[in-house]
Amino acid sequence: MKVRTLIQPALLGILLAGAAPLALAQASTDANVPPAAASKQAREIAQGDPVRWYKEDTTRQERMRTRTKEIGAALDEAKNACKQQPAAERQACLQTAQATWETEMKALRANAPVQAGSAGTGHAASTGHTGGEGRTTVGR
């Protein structure tokens, strides 16, 4: 039990440390949300909080799926922020965003249990996540 108590804060620290460069590089604002997603968000907000917000992820697989989606959403927001930057800075910004995504996904996979059918592929945490509105985001 004591080992688990020590591992959880360490894991959280690693994940937060991996997210720090992205947070510093691009601020997350409503301006970074694509219009189609913003419209969908507005409709959802008008309906009130979804029940799923109050249902805790109880299994490791659920937590991994949620974290994968969060990392992907952060990448989408970072890419949108990069598109707003001057052309001279855009490529470096996109590379930084992609590198941060890769680092976070590697950290997530390193803590993931081996799943059946993933023997050595390195894709144990892959969920086929789409980057909103049904489009697949490059790099995932």
N, CA, C and O atoms as CSV, one atom per row, in Angstrom:
chain,resi,resn,atom,element,x,y,z
A,1,MET,N,N,0.829,-1.194,0.000
A,1,MET,CA,C,0.000,0.000,0.000
A,1,MET,C,C,0.871,1.254,0.000
A,1,MET,O,O,0.539,2.249,-0.644
A,2,LYS,N,N,2.009,1.198,0.742
A,2,LYS,CA,C,2.881,2.353,0.830
A,2,LYS,C,C,3.536,2.660,-0.519
A,2,LYS,O,O,3.734,3.827,-0.856
A,3,VAL,N,N,3.876,1.621,-1.293
A,3,VAL,CA,C,4.478,1.813,-2.604
A,3,VAL,C,C,3.504,2.548,-3.518
A,3,VAL,O,O,3.895,3.459,-4.247
A,4,ARG,N,N,2.248,2.153,-3.477
A,4,ARG,CA,C,1.235,2.813,-4.308
A,4,ARG,C,C,1.120,4.292,-3.935
A,4,ARG,O,O,0.972,5.149,-4.806
A,5,THR,N,N,1.189,4.582,-2.638
A,5,THR,CA,C,1.108,5.967,-2.174
A,5,THR,C,C,2.280,6.781,-2.697
A,5,THR,O,O,2.124,7.972,-2.968
A,6,LEU,N,N,3.425,6.183,-2.843
A,6,LEU,CA,C,4.604,6.883,-3.347
A,6,LEU,C,C,4.596,7.007,-4.865
A,6,LEU,O,O,5.078,8.000,-5.409
A,7,ILE,N,N,4.056,6.011,-5.547
A,7,ILE,CA,C,4.068,6.003,-7.007
A,7,ILE,C,C,3.079,7.008,-7.589
A,7,ILE,O,O,3.398,7.675,-8.573
A,8,GLN,N,N,1.907,7.130,-7.017
A,8,GLN,CA,C,0.891,8.024,-7.576
A,8,GLN,C,C,1.365,9.478,-7.656
A,8,GLN,O,O,1.209,10.089,-8.713
A,9,PRO,N,N,1.939,10.069,-6.589
A,9,PRO,CA,C,2.427,11.445,-6.722
A,9,PRO,C,C,3.567,11.564,-7.729
A,9,PRO,O,O,3.674,12.564,-8.438
A,10,ALA,N,N,4.421,10.536,-7.789
A,10,ALA,CA,C,5.522,10.568,-8.751
A,10,ALA,C,C,4.987,10.553,-10.175
A,10,ALA,O,O,5.466,11.306,-11.023
A,11,LEU,N,N,4.008,9.712,-10.446
A,11,LEU,CA,C,3.404,9.638,-11.764
A,11,LEU,C,C,2.744,10.967,-12.137
A,11,LEU,O,O,2.906,11.456,-13.255
A,12,LEU,N,N,2.023,11.527,-11.219
A,12,LEU,CA,C,1.389,12.822,-11.463
A,12,LEU,C,C,2.438,13.882,-11.770
A,12,LEU,O,O,2.252,14.699,-12.672
A,13,GLY,N,N,3.522,13.874,-11.038
A,13,GLY,CA,C,4.595,14.834,-11.270
A,13,GLY,C,C,5.204,14.688,-12.650
A,13,GLY,O,O,5.492,15.686,-13.311
A,14,ILE,N,N,5.405,13.451,-13.093
A,14,ILE,CA,C,5.968,13.201,-14.419
A,14,ILE,C,C,5.030,13.720,-15.498
A,14,ILE,O,O,5.468,14.378,-16.441
A,15,LEU,N,N,3.737,13.426,-15.363
A,15,LEU,CA,C,2.764,13.876,-16.362
A,15,LEU,C,C,2.670,15.398,-16.408
A,15,LEU,O,O,2.590,15.993,-17.482
A,16,LEU,N,N,2.679,16.016,-15.237
A,16,LEU,CA,C,2.612,17.477,-15.200
A,16,LEU,C,C,3.880,18.099,-15.762
A,16,LEU,O,O,3.820,19.122,-16.443
A,17,ALA,N,N,5.021,17.493,-15.484
A,17,ALA,CA,C,6.282,18.012,-16.019
A,17,ALA,C,C,6.292,17.924,-17.539
A,17,ALA,O,O,6.827,18.808,-18.207
A,18,GLY,N,N,5.708,16.874,-18.086
A,18,GLY,CA,C,5.635,16.737,-19.529
A,18,GLY,C,C,4.708,17.749,-20.164
A,18,GLY,O,O,4.913,18.139,-21.314
A,19,ALA,N,N,3.698,18.178,-19.442
A,19,ALA,CA,C,2.736,19.149,-19.972
A,19,ALA,C,C,3.222,20.584,-19.828
A,19,ALA,O,O,2.724,21.473,-20.518
A,20,ALA,N,N,4.180,20.825,-18.949
A,20,ALA,CA,C,4.629,22.185,-18.674
A,20,ALA,C,C,5.159,22.914,-19.907
A,20,ALA,O,O,4.794,24.071,-20.111
A,21,PRO,N,N,6.008,22.293,-20.745
A,21,PRO,CA,C,6.502,23.027,-21.919
A,21,PRO,C,C,5.380,23.454,-22.854
A,21,PRO,O,O,5.418,24.550,-23.412
A,22,LEU,N,N,4.386,22.598,-23.026
A,22,LEU,CA,C,3.270,22.945,-23.888
A,22,LEU,C,C,2.478,24.105,-23.306
A,22,LEU,O,O,2.058,25.004,-24.035
A,23,ALA,N,N,2.275,24.086,-22.005
A,23,ALA,CA,C,1.523,25.156,-21.356
A,23,ALA,C,C,2.264,26.484,-21.481
A,23,ALA,O,O,1.638,27.530,-21.649
A,24,LEU,N,N,3.564,26.448,-21.404
A,24,LEU,CA,C,4.342,27.670,-21.521
A,24,LEU,C,C,4.421,28.145,-22.960
A,24,LEU,O,O,4.453,29.349,-23.215
A,25,ALA,N,N,4.453,27.208,-23.909
A,25,ALA,CA,C,4.624,27.570,-25.313
A,25,ALA,C,C,3.360,28.179,-25.911
A,25,ALA,O,O,3.444,29.141,-26.674
A,26,GLN,N,N,2.199,27.637,-25.580
A,26,GLN,CA,C,0.957,28.122,-26.159
A,26,GLN,C,C,-0.103,28.227,-25.074
A,26,GLN,O,O,-0.375,27.270,-24.350
A,27,ALA,N,N,-0.684,29.391,-24.981
A,27,ALA,CA,C,-1.769,29.589,-24.022
A,27,ALA,C,C,-3.046,28.979,-24.599
A,27,ALA,O,O,-3.308,29.101,-25.795
A,28,SER,N,N,-3.825,28.333,-23.763
A,28,SER,CA,C,-5.080,27.742,-24.194
A,28,SER,C,C,-6.192,28.751,-23.953
A,28,SER,O,O,-6.509,29.088,-22.812
A,29,THR,N,N,-6.773,29.222,-25.034
A,29,THR,CA,C,-7.874,30.168,-24.926
A,29,THR,C,C,-8.987,29.733,-25.872
A,29,THR,O,O,-8.799,28.836,-26.694
A,30,ASP,N,N,-10.123,30.364,-25.753
A,30,ASP,CA,C,-11.227,30.060,-26.659
A,30,ASP,C,C,-10.868,30.385,-28.103
A,30,ASP,O,O,-11.445,29.814,-29.028
A,31,ALA,N,N,-9.926,31.292,-28.304
A,31,ALA,CA,C,-9.514,31.647,-29.654
A,31,ALA,C,C,-8.840,30.471,-30.355
A,31,ALA,O,O,-8.768,30.444,-31.584
A,32,ASN,N,N,-8.345,29.499,-29.589
A,32,ASN,CA,C,-7.666,28.340,-30.165
A,32,ASN,C,C,-8.623,27.224,-30.553
A,32,ASN,O,O,-8.199,26.217,-31.120
A,33,VAL,N,N,-9.905,27.385,-30.256
A,33,VAL,CA,C,-10.892,26.344,-30.529
A,33,VAL,C,C,-11.498,26.608,-31.913
A,33,VAL,O,O,-11.955,27.716,-32.194
A,34,PRO,N,N,-11.497,25.585,-32.770
A,34,PRO,CA,C,-12.095,25.769,-34.104
A,34,PRO,C,C,-13.572,26.148,-33.989
A,34,PRO,O,O,-14.243,25.732,-33.045
A,35,PRO,N,N,-14.083,26.933,-34.942
A,35,PRO,CA,C,-15.480,27.383,-34.887
A,35,PRO,C,C,-16.494,26.253,-34.758
A,35,PRO,O,O,-17.464,26.384,-34.011
A,36,ALA,N,N,-16.290,25.147,-35.469
A,36,ALA,CA,C,-17.245,24.036,-35.385
A,36,ALA,C,C,-17.273,23.456,-33.972
A,36,ALA,O,O,-18.340,23.135,-33.449
A,37,ALA,N,N,-16.101,23.324,-33.362
A,37,ALA,CA,C,-16.032,22.795,-31.996
A,37,ALA,C,C,-16.632,23.792,-31.010
A,37,ALA,O,O,-17.310,23.395,-30.062
A,38,ALA,N,N,-16.385,25.083,-31.228
A,38,ALA,CA,C,-16.931,26.114,-30.341
A,38,ALA,C,C,-18.456,26.099,-30.380
A,38,ALA,O,O,-19.112,26.254,-29.350
A,39,SER,N,N,-19.013,25.914,-31.568
A,39,SER,CA,C,-20.469,25.848,-31.707
A,39,SER,C,C,-21.030,24.642,-30.959
A,39,SER,O,O,-22.042,24.746,-30.266
A,40,LYS,N,N,-20.365,23.501,-31.105
A,40,LYS,CA,C,-20.805,22.295,-30.405
A,40,LYS,C,C,-20.692,22.480,-28.894
A,40,LYS,O,O,-21.579,22.065,-28.148
A,41,GLN,N,N,-19.601,23.102,-28.443
A,41,GLN,CA,C,-19.417,23.354,-27.018
A,41,GLN,C,C,-20.527,24.247,-26.473
A,41,GLN,O,O,-21.043,24.007,-25.381
A,42,ALA,N,N,-20.892,25.271,-27.231
A,42,ALA,CA,C,-21.945,26.189,-26.788
A,42,ALA,C,C,-23.267,25.444,-26.593
A,42,ALA,O,O,-23.980,25.684,-25.619
A,43,ARG,N,N,-23.594,24.534,-27.528
A,43,ARG,CA,C,-24.827,23.739,-27.401
A,43,ARG,C,C,-24.765,22.845,-26.162
A,43,ARG,O,O,-25.746,22.713,-25.430
A,44,GLU,N,N,-23.596,22.232,-25.937
A,44,GLU,CA,C,-23.447,21.349,-24.783
A,44,GLU,C,C,-23.545,22.118,-23.469
A,44,GLU,O,O,-24.139,21.634,-22.505
A,45,ILE,N,N,-22.968,23.304,-23.430
A,45,ILE,CA,C,-23.012,24.128,-22.218
A,45,ILE,C,C,-24.443,24.524,-21.897
A,45,ILE,O,O,-24.842,24.561,-20.733
A,46,ALA,N,N,-25.216,24.823,-22.947
A,46,ALA,CA,C,-26.613,25.204,-22.743
A,46,ALA,C,C,-27.427,24.062,-22.121
A,46,ALA,O,O,-28.415,24.309,-21.430
A,47,GLN,N,N,-27.010,22.814,-22.365
A,47,GLN,CA,C,-27.726,21.660,-21.817
A,47,GLN,C,C,-27.311,21.351,-20.381
A,47,GLN,O,O,-27.943,20.523,-19.724
A,48,GLY,N,N,-26.278,21.990,-19.891
A,48,GLY,CA,C,-25.797,21.708,-18.531
A,48,GLY,C,C,-24.665,20.701,-18.540
A,48,GLY,O,O,-24.288,20.177,-19.589
A,49,ASP,N,N,-24.133,20.438,-17.372
A,49,ASP,CA,C,-23.009,19.524,-17.240
A,49,ASP,C,C,-23.415,18.105,-17.615
A,49,ASP,O,O,-24.453,17.615,-17.171
A,50,PRO,N,N,-22.599,17.446,-18.433
A,50,PRO,CA,C,-22.887,16.043,-18.758
A,50,PRO,C,C,-22.675,15.158,-17.532
A,50,PRO,O,O,-21.823,15.446,-16.691
A,51,VAL,N,N,-23.437,14.102,-17.436
A,51,VAL,CA,C,-23.337,13.175,-16.316
A,51,VAL,C,C,-21.940,12.577,-16.246
A,51,VAL,O,O,-21.444,12.301,-15.154
A,52,ARG,N,N,-21.291,12.371,-17.402
A,52,ARG,CA,C,-19.976,11.733,-17.421
A,52,ARG,C,C,-18.926,12.528,-16.649
A,52,ARG,O,O,-17.922,11.962,-16.216
A,53,TRP,N,N,-19.145,13.834,-16.468
A,53,TRP,CA,C,-18.185,14.646,-15.716
A,53,TRP,C,C,-18.146,14.235,-14.252
A,53,TRP,O,O,-17.144,14.449,-13.569
A,54,TYR,N,N,-19.202,13.662,-13.782
A,54,TYR,CA,C,-19.293,13.311,-12.370
A,54,TYR,C,C,-19.086,11.811,-12.131
A,54,TYR,O,O,-19.213,11.330,-11.005
A,55,LYS,N,N,-18.769,11.087,-13.199
A,55,LYS,CA,C,-18.494,9.658,-13.092
A,55,LYS,C,C,-16.976,9.488,-13.184
A,55,LYS,O,O,-16.364,9.778,-14.212
A,56,GLU,N,N,-16.397,9.020,-12.105
A,56,GLU,CA,C,-14.957,8.844,-12.057
A,56,GLU,C,C,-14.525,7.659,-12.915
A,56,GLU,O,O,-15.219,6.645,-12.995
A,57,ASP,N,N,-13.365,7.806,-13.555
A,57,ASP,CA,C,-12.778,6.683,-14.274
A,57,ASP,C,C,-12.285,5.688,-13.233
A,57,ASP,O,O,-11.354,5.979,-12.482
A,58,THR,N,N,-12.902,4.528,-13.187
A,58,THR,CA,C,-12.581,3.574,-12.126
A,58,THR,C,C,-11.517,2.559,-12.520
A,58,THR,O,O,-10.853,1.995,-11.650
A,59,THR,N,N,-11.345,2.321,-13.805
A,59,THR,CA,C,-10.350,1.334,-14.217
A,59,THR,C,C,-9.147,2.039,-14.833
A,59,THR,O,O,-9.231,3.184,-15.279
A,60,ARG,N,N,-8.050,1.336,-14.844
A,60,ARG,CA,C,-6.827,1.883,-15.449
A,60,ARG,C,C,-7.061,2.178,-16.929
A,60,ARG,O,O,-6.589,3.193,-17.440
A,61,GLN,N,N,-7.783,1.301,-17.616
A,61,GLN,CA,C,-8.064,1.507,-19.039
A,61,GLN,C,C,-8.872,2.784,-19.262
A,61,GLN,O,O,-8.590,3.528,-20.201
A,62,GLU,N,N,-9.861,3.051,-18.428
A,62,GLU,CA,C,-10.653,4.277,-18.550
A,62,GLU,C,C,-9.783,5.508,-18.317
A,62,GLU,O,O,-9.895,6.499,-19.038
A,63,ARG,N,N,-8.912,5.441,-17.303
A,63,ARG,CA,C,-8.015,6.575,-17.035
A,63,ARG,C,C,-7.053,6.801,-18.191
A,63,ARG,O,O,-6.767,7.941,-18.555
A,64,MET,N,N,-6.554,5.711,-18.766
A,64,MET,CA,C,-5.640,5.824,-19.910
A,64,MET,C,C,-6.361,6.441,-21.111
A,64,MET,O,O,-5.809,7.305,-21.794
A,65,ARG,N,N,-7.586,5.998,-21.364
A,65,ARG,CA,C,-8.354,6.533,-22.493
A,65,ARG,C,C,-8.613,8.026,-22.296
A,65,ARG,O,O,-8.471,8.812,-23.233
A,66,THR,N,N,-8.991,8.413,-21.084
A,66,THR,CA,C,-9.240,9.826,-20.804
A,66,THR,C,C,-7.967,10.639,-20.974
A,66,THR,O,O,-7.993,11.706,-21.586
A,67,ARG,N,N,-6.854,10.150,-20.441
A,67,ARG,CA,C,-5.588,10.883,-20.546
A,67,ARG,C,C,-5.144,10.995,-21.998
A,67,ARG,O,O,-4.612,12.028,-22.405
A,68,THR,N,N,-5.359,9.936,-22.789
A,68,THR,CA,C,-5.011,9.974,-24.211
A,68,THR,C,C,-5.815,11.062,-24.921
A,68,THR,O,O,-5.279,11.812,-25.737
A,69,LYS,N,N,-7.104,11.138,-24.602
A,69,LYS,CA,C,-7.948,12.165,-25.211
A,69,LYS,C,C,-7.501,13.569,-24.785
A,69,LYS,O,O,-7.504,14.497,-25.595
A,70,GLU,N,N,-7.118,13.720,-23.510
A,70,GLU,CA,C,-6.659,15.022,-23.023
A,70,GLU,C,C,-5.373,15.442,-23.715
A,70,GLU,O,O,-5.219,16.603,-24.093
A,71,ILE,N,N,-4.452,14.507,-23.882
A,71,ILE,CA,C,-3.190,14.814,-24.555
A,71,ILE,C,C,-3.459,15.194,-26.010
A,71,ILE,O,O,-2.845,16.124,-26.534
A,72,GLY,N,N,-4.367,14.482,-26.659
A,72,GLY,CA,C,-4.727,14.802,-28.043
A,72,GLY,C,C,-5.398,16.155,-28.169
A,72,GLY,O,O,-5.132,16.897,-29.115
A,73,ALA,N,N,-6.267,16.482,-27.224
A,73,ALA,CA,C,-6.936,17.787,-27.253
A,73,ALA,C,C,-5.928,18.913,-27.042
A,73,ALA,O,O,-6.035,19.973,-27.658
A,74,ALA,N,N,-4.953,18.678,-26.171
A,74,ALA,CA,C,-3.916,19.691,-25.952
A,74,ALA,C,C,-3.100,19.904,-27.223
A,74,ALA,O,O,-2.727,21.033,-27.542
A,75,LEU,N,N,-2.823,18.827,-27.946
A,75,LEU,CA,C,-2.100,18.950,-29.216
A,75,LEU,C,C,-2.924,19.754,-30.219
A,75,LEU,O,O,-2.393,20.632,-30.899
A,76,ASP,N,N,-4.209,19.458,-30.311
A,76,ASP,CA,C,-5.076,20.207,-31.232
A,76,ASP,C,C,-5.077,21.696,-30.905
A,76,ASP,O,O,-4.979,22.530,-31.805
A,77,GLU,N,N,-5.186,22.031,-29.623
A,77,GLU,CA,C,-5.179,23.439,-29.220
A,77,GLU,C,C,-3.831,24.082,-29.522
A,77,GLU,O,O,-3.775,25.228,-29.969
A,78,ALA,N,N,-2.749,23.352,-29.281
A,78,ALA,CA,C,-1.416,23.891,-29.555
A,78,ALA,C,C,-1.241,24.152,-31.046
A,78,ALA,O,O,-0.684,25.179,-31.435
A,79,LYS,N,N,-1.718,23.219,-31.890
A,79,LYS,CA,C,-1.614,23.414,-33.337
A,79,LYS,C,C,-2.411,24.631,-33.783
A,79,LYS,O,O,-1.953,25.399,-34.630
A,80,ASN,N,N,-3.598,24.809,-33.218
A,80,ASN,CA,C,-4.402,25.981,-33.569
A,80,ASN,C,C,-3.706,27.262,-33.134
A,80,ASN,O,O,-3.755,28.267,-33.843
A,81,ALA,N,N,-3.057,27.235,-31.972
A,81,ALA,CA,C,-2.320,28.409,-31.509
A,81,ALA,C,C,-1.132,28.683,-32.429
A,81,ALA,O,O,-0.820,29.839,-32.718
A,82,CYS,N,N,-0.478,27.635,-32.883
A,82,CYS,CA,C,0.668,27.791,-33.786
A,82,CYS,C,C,0.239,28.443,-35.100
A,82,CYS,O,O,0.978,29.247,-35.669
A,83,LYS,N,N,-0.936,28.101,-35.571
A,83,LYS,CA,C,-1.433,28.663,-36.830
A,83,LYS,C,C,-1.648,30.173,-36.727
A,83,LYS,O,O,-1.662,30.869,-37.742
A,84,GLN,N,N,-1.814,30.675,-35.512
A,84,GLN,CA,C,-2.034,32.101,-35.311
A,84,GLN,C,C,-0.720,32.883,-35.259
A,84,GLN,O,O,-0.722,34.113,-35.306
A,85,GLN,N,N,0.395,32.168,-35.162
A,85,GLN,CA,C,1.700,32.827,-35.055
A,85,GLN,C,C,2.214,33.229,-36.430
A,85,GLN,O,O,1.741,32.724,-37.448
A,86,PRO,N,N,3.186,34.143,-36.457
A,86,PRO,CA,C,3.786,34.527,-37.737
A,86,PRO,C,C,4.375,33.310,-38.453
A,86,PRO,O,O,4.809,32.353,-37.811
A,87,ALA,N,N,4.386,33.355,-39.762
A,87,ALA,CA,C,4.846,32.222,-40.568
A,87,ALA,C,C,6.257,31.785,-40.191
A,87,ALA,O,O,6.556,30.591,-40.213
A,88,ALA,N,N,7.115,32.716,-39.850
A,88,ALA,CA,C,8.505,32.395,-39.517
A,88,ALA,C,C,8.608,31.541,-38.254
A,88,ALA,O,O,9.565,30.781,-38.105
A,89,GLU,N,N,7.646,31.653,-37.349
A,89,GLU,CA,C,7.682,30.922,-36.084
A,89,GLU,C,C,6.805,29.665,-36.096
A,89,GLU,O,O,6.900,28.820,-35.206
A,90,ARG,N,N,5.966,29.558,-37.101
A,90,ARG,CA,C,4.949,28.507,-37.124
A,90,ARG,C,C,5.525,27.094,-37.128
A,90,ARG,O,O,5.065,26.245,-36.365
A,91,GLN,N,N,6.519,26.825,-37.971
A,91,GLN,CA,C,7.067,25.474,-38.077
A,91,GLN,C,C,7.702,25.027,-36.764
A,91,GLN,O,O,7.499,23.892,-36.333
A,92,ALA,N,N,8.461,25.902,-36.130
A,92,ALA,CA,C,9.087,25.550,-34.846
A,92,ALA,C,C,8.024,25.299,-33.786
A,92,ALA,O,O,8.161,24.393,-32.964
A,93,CYS,N,N,6.985,26.088,-33.804
A,93,CYS,CA,C,5.891,25.924,-32.857
A,93,CYS,C,C,5.216,24.570,-33.051
A,93,CYS,O,O,4.954,23.863,-32.079
A,94,LEU,N,N,4.934,24.207,-34.300
A,94,LEU,CA,C,4.299,22.922,-34.591
A,94,LEU,C,C,5.198,21.755,-34.184
A,94,LEU,O,O,4.717,20.742,-33.675
A,95,GLN,N,N,6.500,21.901,-34.411
A,95,GLN,CA,C,7.435,20.840,-34.023
A,95,GLN,C,C,7.479,20.685,-32.509
A,95,GLN,O,O,7.539,19.565,-32.000
A,96,THR,N,N,7.449,21.794,-31.791
A,96,THR,CA,C,7.439,21.746,-30.327
A,96,THR,C,C,6.158,21.081,-29.826
A,96,THR,O,O,6.196,20.252,-28.917
A,97,ALA,N,N,5.039,21.446,-30.417
A,97,ALA,CA,C,3.758,20.857,-30.016
A,97,ALA,C,C,3.758,19.349,-30.266
A,97,ALA,O,O,3.313,18.576,-29.417
A,98,GLN,N,N,4.256,18.935,-31.430
A,98,GLN,CA,C,4.292,17.506,-31.757
A,98,GLN,C,C,5.253,16.765,-30.831
A,98,GLN,O,O,4.958,15.652,-30.397
A,99,ALA,N,N,6.396,17.372,-30.526
A,99,ALA,CA,C,7.368,16.743,-29.623
A,99,ALA,C,C,6.784,16.587,-28.222
A,99,ALA,O,O,7.013,15.576,-27.558
A,100,THR,N,N,6.034,17.582,-27.778
A,100,THR,CA,C,5.401,17.496,-26.468
A,100,THR,C,C,4.369,16.370,-26.451
A,100,THR,O,O,4.290,15.609,-25.487
A,101,TRP,N,N,3.577,16.267,-27.526
A,101,TRP,CA,C,2.603,15.183,-27.625
A,101,TRP,C,C,3.305,13.829,-27.553
A,101,TRP,O,O,2.873,12.936,-26.823
A,102,GLU,N,N,4.388,13.684,-28.313
A,102,GLU,CA,C,5.119,12.414,-28.322
A,102,GLU,C,C,5.672,12.079,-26.942
A,102,GLU,O,O,5.602,10.929,-26.508
A,103,THR,N,N,6.223,13.081,-26.249
A,103,THR,CA,C,6.768,12.871,-24.908
A,103,THR,C,C,5.678,12.435,-23.940
A,103,THR,O,O,5.873,11.505,-23.157
A,104,GLU,N,N,4.541,13.097,-23.993
A,104,GLU,CA,C,3.444,12.752,-23.089
A,104,GLU,C,C,2.885,11.365,-23.394
A,104,GLU,O,O,2.558,10.613,-22.476
A,105,MET,N,N,2.773,11.025,-24.669
A,105,MET,CA,C,2.260,9.707,-25.027
A,105,MET,C,C,3.249,8.614,-24.627
A,105,MET,O,O,2.834,7.544,-24.182
A,106,LYS,N,N,4.548,8.866,-24.777
A,106,LYS,CA,C,5.545,7.882,-24.347
A,106,LYS,C,C,5.456,7.668,-22.842
A,106,LYS,O,O,5.531,6.534,-22.367
A,107,ALA,N,N,5.296,8.750,-22.094
A,107,ALA,CA,C,5.166,8.632,-20.642
A,107,ALA,C,C,3.905,7.853,-20.279
A,107,ALA,O,O,3.920,7.033,-19.361
A,108,LEU,N,N,2.835,8.107,-20.988
A,108,LEU,CA,C,1.584,7.393,-20.733
A,108,LEU,C,C,1.740,5.908,-21.059
A,108,LEU,O,O,1.323,5.049,-20.282
A,109,ARG,N,N,2.339,5.615,-22.205
A,109,ARG,CA,C,2.535,4.212,-22.598
A,109,ARG,C,C,3.481,3.490,-21.653
A,109,ARG,O,O,3.313,2.297,-21.400
A,110,ALA,N,N,4.472,4.198,-21.129
A,110,ALA,CA,C,5.433,3.585,-20.210
A,110,ALA,C,C,4.743,3.110,-18.933
A,110,ALA,O,O,5.208,2.179,-18.275
A,111,ASN,N,N,3.655,3.745,-18.597
A,111,ASN,CA,C,2.915,3.386,-17.394
A,111,ASN,C,C,1.695,2.532,-17.698
A,111,ASN,O,O,0.911,2.223,-16.800
A,112,ALA,N,N,1.529,2.146,-18.970
A,112,ALA,CA,C,0.361,1.360,-19.381
A,112,ALA,C,C,0.664,-0.123,-19.271
A,112,ALA,O,O,1.791,-0.554,-19.515
A,113,PRO,N,N,-0.335,-0.896,-18.907
A,113,PRO,CA,C,-0.140,-2.347,-18.922
A,113,PRO,C,C,-0.105,-2.833,-20.363
A,113,PRO,O,O,-0.690,-2.201,-21.242
A,114,VAL,N,N,0.570,-3.944,-20.616
A,114,VAL,CA,C,0.594,-4.514,-21.958
A,114,VAL,C,C,-0.791,-5.063,-22.248
A,114,VAL,O,O,-1.360,-5.804,-21.446
A,115,GLN,N,N,-1.324,-4.694,-23.395
A,115,GLN,CA,C,-2.665,-5.137,-23.772
A,115,GLN,C,C,-2.571,-6.261,-24.791
A,115,GLN,O,O,-1.617,-6.317,-25.566
A,116,ALA,N,N,-3.531,-7.136,-24.797
A,116,ALA,CA,C,-3.561,-8.229,-25.763
A,116,ALA,C,C,-3.571,-7.659,-27.172
A,116,ALA,O,O,-4.286,-6.698,-27.457
A,117,GLY,N,N,-2.779,-8.253,-28.048
A,117,GLY,CA,C,-2.752,-7.798,-29.436
A,117,GLY,C,C,-1.795,-6.656,-29.684
A,117,GLY,O,O,-1.691,-6.185,-30.816
A,118,SER,N,N,-1.082,-6.187,-28.652
A,118,SER,CA,C,-0.179,-5.057,-28.850
A,118,SER,C,C,1.273,-5.493,-28.779
A,118,SER,O,O,2.159,-4.649,-28.644
A,119,ALA,N,N,1.535,-6.766,-28.866
A,119,ALA,CA,C,2.856,-7.347,-28.650
A,119,ALA,C,C,3.945,-6.604,-29.401
A,119,ALA,O,O,4.145,-6.798,-30.600
A,120,GLY,N,N,4.641,-5.752,-28.668
A,120,GLY,CA,C,5.808,-5.067,-29.194
A,120,GLY,C,C,5.544,-3.993,-30.217
A,120,GLY,O,O,6.498,-3.501,-30.821
A,121,THR,N,N,4.323,-3.601,-30.448
A,121,THR,CA,C,4.067,-2.604,-31.474
A,121,THR,C,C,4.270,-1.188,-30.993
A,121,THR,O,O,4.442,-0.272,-31.797
A,122,GLY,N,N,4.252,-0.997,-29.664
A,122,GLY,CA,C,4.390,0.353,-29.141
A,122,GLY,C,C,3.096,1.136,-29.205
A,122,GLY,O,O,3.086,2.337,-28.939
A,123,HIS,N,N,2.011,0.476,-29.551
A,123,HIS,CA,C,0.735,1.178,-29.699
A,123,HIS,C,C,-0.279,0.749,-28.657
A,123,HIS,O,O,-1.480,0.776,-28.921
A,124,ALA,N,N,0.172,0.361,-27.494
A,124,ALA,CA,C,-0.732,-0.141,-26.461
A,124,ALA,C,C,-1.741,0.901,-26.020
A,124,ALA,O,O,-2.862,0.555,-25.646
A,125,ALA,N,N,-1.362,2.185,-26.058
A,125,ALA,CA,C,-2.273,3.226,-25.593
A,125,ALA,C,C,-3.062,3.852,-26.735
A,125,ALA,O,O,-3.864,4.755,-26.498
A,126,SER,N,N,-2.858,3.399,-27.962
A,126,SER,CA,C,-3.546,3.983,-29.100
A,126,SER,C,C,-5.033,3.670,-29.019
A,126,SER,O,O,-5.424,2.519,-28.824
A,127,THR,N,N,-5.860,4.701,-29.171
A,127,THR,CA,C,-7.296,4.506,-29.058
A,127,THR,C,C,-8.033,4.876,-30.325
A,127,THR,O,O,-9.260,4.798,-30.365
A,128,GLY,N,N,-7.312,5.281,-31.370
A,128,GLY,CA,C,-7.999,5.726,-32.566
A,128,GLY,C,C,-8.701,7.046,-32.326
A,128,GLY,O,O,-9.701,7.353,-32.976
A,129,HIS,N,N,-8.176,7.831,-31.389
A,129,HIS,CA,C,-8.771,9.115,-31.033
A,129,HIS,C,C,-8.866,10.009,-32.259
A,129,HIS,O,O,-7.926,10.097,-33.050
A,130,THR,N,N,-9.986,10.657,-32.408
A,130,THR,CA,C,-10.138,11.638,-33.469
A,130,THR,C,C,-10.051,13.010,-32.856
A,130,THR,O,O,-10.445,13.215,-31.708
A,131,GLY,N,N,-9.546,13.930,-33.603
A,131,GLY,CA,C,-9.341,15.277,-33.103
A,131,GLY,C,C,-10.570,16.130,-33.231
A,131,GLY,O,O,-10.463,17.261,-33.705
A,132,GLY,N,N,-11.703,15.672,-32.849
A,132,GLY,CA,C,-12.929,16.473,-32.863
A,132,GLY,C,C,-13.657,16.374,-34.181
A,132,GLY,O,O,-13.029,16.219,-35.229
A,133,GLU,N,N,-14.932,16.459,-34.145
A,133,GLU,CA,C,-15.809,16.488,-35.312
A,133,GLU,C,C,-15.509,15.378,-36.317
A,133,GLU,O,O,-15.731,15.556,-37.515
A,134,GLY,N,N,-15.000,14.219,-35.839
A,134,GLY,CA,C,-14.839,13.074,-36.699
A,134,GLY,C,C,-13.618,13.067,-37.590
A,134,GLY,O,O,-13.484,12.158,-38.408
A,135,ARG,N,N,-12.733,14.017,-37.480
A,135,ARG,CA,C,-11.545,14.012,-38.329
A,135,ARG,C,C,-10.385,13.433,-37.529
A,135,ARG,O,O,-10.233,13.700,-36.337
A,136,THR,N,N,-9.579,12.642,-38.209
A,136,THR,CA,C,-8.416,12.069,-37.550
A,136,THR,C,C,-7.287,13.068,-37.619
A,136,THR,O,O,-7.022,13.631,-38.681
A,137,THR,N,N,-6.624,13.295,-36.515
A,137,THR,CA,C,-5.535,14.248,-36.471
A,137,THR,C,C,-4.239,13.551,-36.819
A,137,THR,O,O,-3.965,12.456,-36.327
A,138,VAL,N,N,-3.437,14.180,-37.669
A,138,VAL,CA,C,-2.161,13.637,-38.089
A,138,VAL,C,C,-1.254,13.480,-36.891
A,138,VAL,O,O,-1.224,14.347,-36.017
A,139,GLY,N,N,-0.517,12.390,-36.836
A,139,GLY,CA,C,0.444,12.181,-35.762
A,139,GLY,C,C,-0.086,11.281,-34.672
A,139,GLY,O,O,0.637,10.967,-33.727
A,140,ARG,N,N,-1.325,10.861,-34.782
A,140,ARG,CA,C,-1.872,9.974,-33.751
A,140,ARG,C,C,-2.254,8.678,-34.323
A,140,ARG,O,O,-2.734,7.803,-33.602
